[in-house]
């Protein structure tokens, strides 16, 4: 198994914080430590519980993904324990180690997990906002006082990225910068903020970095209130939902049948409780079916970006 230096360095952060979202369990727990059943293997060691891992995109990650956690419990009849990884790399390591049953990744995070041997299968692409197909926007932003008018102006600046395995917070920004004549490996000083909202906050503050990247859901409100200015944006591939190949086939069949093509309205009709449906749809409007081949566009882009270490 070939794992990048950063994966090895951060892989020790697998102390994931579990929060039980629901308790719609059916059946008794297996003997502690026993993970195998006649039909498959559960990461929790209990056949009445699914472990749901998510990319830690923002400080409100738990709130963002709670509706989907509820829906997973409703459609499977299982308790769903929510695991928020410490960072992107920790989620990759957890998937490689077989410690999750279902996960919400980003496209580049999935690529890195796949590349390093994770036995997982993408089955749905996330819809966001008003988009009718999987995808979302990566937005380049700058502090209003930085005098940054275009991506070429990022040269020589402290620039905030999200994570070295973030699709909209690093991979596609690297492509855009190179097309603008700026090599992110040597023409600027990178600052890895860890989360999208942290990247946007740092750009707005203008101290650690004066320009950067974040996904549109956190960038657009700051553009609207004038705390940052938009420099450019680009559409990136939809984030995948994946299941662990070790799961019982009946659970995988349920996930594909009920979750590969759905909407937030469908989820609410099924019993999911949300406090603000409009805000929930902005983050997770629904899903459309995708498979591994959909992420060939990530593989192709990585082949074009030899200086991006996480691609190698």
N, C-alpha and C positions, 0 to 999 in steps of 0.2 A: 504494500500500500504506500503510495507516494503522497506525502502531506507537506505542504509548504511550511517554511520556518515559522510563519505567524500562527498557523494552525497548531503546530507543536507547542509554541510558546503559550498560547491561550487555552489550549485544550484542557489544562488543569482547572479551568474555571467551571467545571461541570456541576458545581453546587447550585442546582436550579431550585427556585422557590416554587413549591407547588401550592396552588390554591384550588380548593374544590368549588367548582361553579354550580354543580347541580347534584342532586341525590336521587335520580330516577333509576336507581340500580335494580337489576333483576337477578336473582340467584345469589348464592353464597360465595364468599371469597374463597379462592384456592388456598392451599397450605402456604404459609409465608415462604417466599423464596422459590416457589414452584411457578415456572413461567409457561411450561408447555401444557397444552390441552390436546385432546384427540384431534381437534380441527386445526390448530395453529398455536401461535405464541403471542402472549400479551406482554407488553413492556412492563406493566405494573406488577406482574406476577399474580394478578387476580382477573378472573374471567368476567367479572362484573364492572371492570373499570378500564377506561381508555385514557391514555396519556396524550394530551394535545399540546404540541410545542409550537411556539410562534416566534417570528423574528421580532426582536425588541426595537421596533421602529421609533417609538416615542415614549415619553414619560407616562402617557395614558394608554399604553399597550393593553393593559388588562381590560379597560373599558371598551377599547376598540374591538377586541376579539371576543368579548363575553357573549354577544348574540350568537356567534357561530358556535361557541362552546355549548350554549343552551340547545341549539338545533342538533348538534351531534348527539346529545343525550336523548333528545326526543326521538330521533330516527333510529337509534340503535338500542334504546332501552338501557343504556349503560350509564354509570356515574362517569363524569368527565373531570379529570384532574388537569388543571391548567398549569403548564410549565412555561414560564418566561425565562429564556436563556439569558445569562449575564450579558452576552453580546452575540453577534452573528456567528463567530467562530465556535462558540460553545454550542450553539444549535446544530451546526455542522457536525461537531464531534459527537453530540448526543445521537444524531441520526446514524452515524457510522457505528456507534456502540449498540444500536438497537434499543435505545432508551425512550423512544417515542413511538406511538401508534399512528397518529395522524399529525400533520404539521402544515402550517402556513409559512411558506418560504417566500423569498424573492427569487427572480429568475437566476441571478448570478450565484446566490446562496445554494440553490438547487444544483447548479452546475458544479460548484465546488464540492458539495456532498457526493454527487454522482462520481466525479473524478476520483475521489478518494475512497470509493468502495461502498458507500451507503446503499443498502438494499431497500430502496424506496421507489415508488411509482407515482408520477404526477397524473392526476385524473381530472383536474378542473383548473381553469384559469380565472382569476379574480376580476370581476367588473368593478369599476369605480365611477362615481359621479354619474354623468349622463352618457358615458361611453357604452356602446352596444356590443363591443367585442373586448376581450381581455386586453388590458393595457392601462397605463397611467403616465403622467408627465414627470420628467425630471426638469427642475427649474434652476437655472443659473441666476444667482442673486448677488447684490453688492450693497455695501453700506452707502447711503445717499451722499456722504461727504467724501467718498473714496475716489471720485473722478473716474469711475469705471463705466465705459460706454458699451463695450463689446468684449467678447471672450479673449481677444488679443490683449486686452488691457490686464488680464489676469497674470501675465508674465511679470515676474519680480515681486509678486504679492504673496502675503500669507493667505492661503486659500483653504477654507473648511470643506472637507469631505465627510461622509458619514462613517463608512467602514471600508476596508479593503475588499470586502466581499459584498458590497451593496451595489445593486443594479443601477438605481437612479441616483445614488449618492457617491458613486465612484467609477463604475465601468463605463457607462454611457457618457458621463462627464469627461472621462479620459479621451474617449473618441472625439467628442466635440472640441475639446481643447487642441488636440493634435490637428484637427481639420482647420483650426484657426491659427495654426503655426506655433502653438505653445506645447512643449513637451512636459507633461505633469511630473515626469521623473527627474527633471533637472532645471526647468525654467521657472519654478515657483517653490514656495515652502508649504508643504501639505500639513494640515492640522486635522486629525481624525477625531470628530466630535462624538462618535458612538451612536447617536440617534439623530433622526432628521430634525426634530424640533430643537435639539441642542445646536446643530449646525446653523439653523436659521437664527437662533438667539445670539450666537457668537458673532455672526455677520452683522446683526442689528446693533450689537454693542460696539463693534468696530475696534476691539482691542486685540484679541487673539488672532482674528482674521478679518479682512475687510471685504472679502468676496467668498462665494462658496456655492454649494449645491444642496438641494433638498427636494423631496417629492412635493407635488403641487398642494396636497392636502394641508401641509403646514406652511408652505411658502406663500400661497395665495392670500391668506389673511394678513400676513405681514406686508405684502405688496399693497394690499388695500388700505392699510392704516399708515403707510408711508415709512415704516421703520426699515424697510429694505426696498431696493428697486429691482425690477426684473431685467435681466440682460438677455436671456434666451431660454427656450424650452424645447424639449424633444420628447416624443412618445417612446416609451420603452415597453418591452413585452410584459404581458400580464403575469402577476405573481401566482405561482402554482400552489394548489393544495395537493399534498402527497399522502399516501398511506404506506406503512411498513409492509414489505412483502411477506413478512412472517405472520401477519394477522390471519385469523381464520377466514376462509374464503367467503363465508356467509356475511361477515362484517364488511369485507371489501366490496361485495356485491351491493350491500345496502348503501355504502358511501357513493358508489358510482350511480346507482339508480336514483338516489334522493338528493345528492349534492353536486353532481357534475354539471347540472343545468338547473338553476333555481334563481329566485330573486329574493331580496329582503322582504318584499311583500308576501311571498310564499312562506317565508320563515315565520313572519309575524302571524300569518293565518294559522300556522301549525302550532302556535303557542309561545313563540319567542317574545319576551318582554323587552321593549326598548323605551327609553325615556324621551328620545328625540329621533323619530324615524328619518327625518331629512338628514340629520347629521350622520346617522348610521349608514344611510345609503351613500353618502359622500365617501365614506371609508370602504364600505363593502356593500355594493349594490346588488351583487349576485355572482353567478358563475356561468361559464360556458365550458363544454368539454375540451380538454387538450390532452396531448400525450407527450412522451419524451421527445418526439421529432419536432414539436413546436419550439423547443429550446435549442434546436440546431442553430438558430440565429445568435444565441449566446456563444456557442462553440465557434461559429464562423467569425464573430467579432473578436473573440479571444485570439484566434489565429492571426488577426490583423494587428494585435496589440502586444508585441513581444516584450515591451517594457513594463507591462502590468504583471507584477509578480503573482497575484492570485490566479491569473490565467494559466500559469505555467505548471 
